[in-house]
Amino acid sequence: MQRLADEFGDTAFLMVPGQHGAATIETSVGSNAVQVHGLAVGAVIPYHVAAGPVVLAAFSPEIEAVALADERRQFTPRSTTAKTALRAKFAEVREQGYAISMEDYSDDVCAVAAPTLGPDGHAVASLSVGGPTNRFTDGLRERTVARVIEFAAALSTRMNS
């Protein structure tokens, strides 16, 4: 995680499924002077917003069912709250293998997340990098996606060995 934070200058997050949303269990802070606040260790974020929680729901049928059944709060104008749209969002995330959050949980904050998969192919954790929206330009965003997927896959391999 620290390698990701150092490489991109933003904050890396490790989240696991919790009863009421994704629980942040670890963070690694990068060198960027502007940091994501409110996502400290112990923070719980609903499954319908932010890259880490969304990737957990997309890669776990049980969590997806909870996310679709729960009431969904509109955190920003970009939060996905409609059940049909959320179901489509989860399907898209599964197909591409990662989630991108563009100001859907907090204004001016974007993130990229990939699942850490258990032996059954379902998400047991999510690894993400988040930071200010202005840092997620096309080239950097694509590089971040590639590295987050790479690190999450390596973590999956280590956990399942």
N, C-alpha and C positions, 0 to 999 in steps of 0.2 A: 504494500500500500504506500509506503513512504517513497518507493521508487516512482510510482505513478504521480504522487504529489510533487515530488522534486522535478520530474520531467516536464510537467505541465504548469507547475506553479500554483495549482488550485488544490482544493481539499479532496482527499479520497475518503470514501465511506464504505464500511462493511455493515450490511443490514441482514437481519434474520427475521423469519416470520414470527409474529406475535399475535395475540388474541384480537387486538383492535387495530392492527396495522403492522408495518415493518418497523422493527426496533433497531436503532443504531447501536451497534456494539463496539465499534472502533472507528476512529477518524485519524487521518494523517494530514497535517497542514502543510501546504506548499509555501512558496516564497512570495506569492502575489500579495500585495498590500491590502487588497480588498478581499475579505474572507466571507464565507457563508455562515451566518449566525442563526441560531435556533435549531441547529442539527447536531447538537452535542451528543455524546454517548448517553444513552437512555431515552433519547427522543423517539417518539412513535409517530409515524406518518401513515395516514390512510392509504389503502392499496390502489386507489384510483388516481393518485397524483404523484408526481416526482418520479424520476427514472428508476431508482432502486425499488420502491414498493411496486411499481407497475411491472417491472421485470419479474418480481417474485410471483405476482398474480398470473402473469402470462405463462409462466412455466410451472404452474402447480394448479391442477384442476380444482383441488379443494379450496385453495386461496382465491382462485378466480370466482368460484361459486359464492364465497363470502363477500367478495368485493361487489358482485352483481346484486346480492341480496341486501346488503347494508345501505343505509341512507348515505348519500354522497354530498358533501359540502362543496360549495363553489368558493374556492380560495382566491382565485383571480379570474378574470374574464376568459382565460385559456384553460381552466379546469374542465375536464371531461366528466360530466355528471349523468348524461342520458345513458340508460342501460344499453341500448342498441349501439350507440357510438363507442361506449366503453368495451363492449364485446368485440367490436371491429378493431379497436386499438390493441387489445390483447392478442388477437389473431395476427395482426401486422407485426407486433413485437416478436411473437413466436417465429414467424416466417423469416424475419431479418436477423434474429438472434441477439438483439439488443434493444434498449429503449433510449429515446432522447426526450428529455423534458425541457420544454421551452416556456419558462415562466408560468407553468401550470399550478405550481404550489406557492411560489414566492416571486413577486415582481423582480425583474432584473437578475434572476438566477436561472441558469441552465445546467443540465447535467446529462451524462451518458452513463448507462449501466448495462451490465451483462450478468447473466445468472451463473452461480456456482451450482453445479448439478450433482445430485446424489446418484447412487448406482441405478435407481429407477428412472433416471432422466428428468426428475422433477427438481425444481429449485430448492436448495437448502439455505442459500444466502444470495445476496446480490453485492457486487462490487461496482462502485461508481466513482466518478470524478465530477465535481460540480464547482461552478464559479460564476462570475459576472457574465451576463449575456454578451457583452461586447468582446469577450475573449473567445466566444464560440463561432468564429468565422469559418467559412467552408473548409479551408485547408486544415486548420487546427482541429476542427470538429471531426473530420474524417480520420485524422491521425489519432485523436483521442479514442474514437470508436474502435479502431484497430487494436490499440494497445490495451484498452479495457477488456475487450474480448479475449485477447491473448493471455492477460493475467488471470482472468476469471477461469479460463479453460485450464491453465496450469494449476490453479487452486483446486479445481474439480478433480484433476488427475491425482494430485497429492492426497486429497481427502479420500479418494476411492481406491488407493493403492493398498 
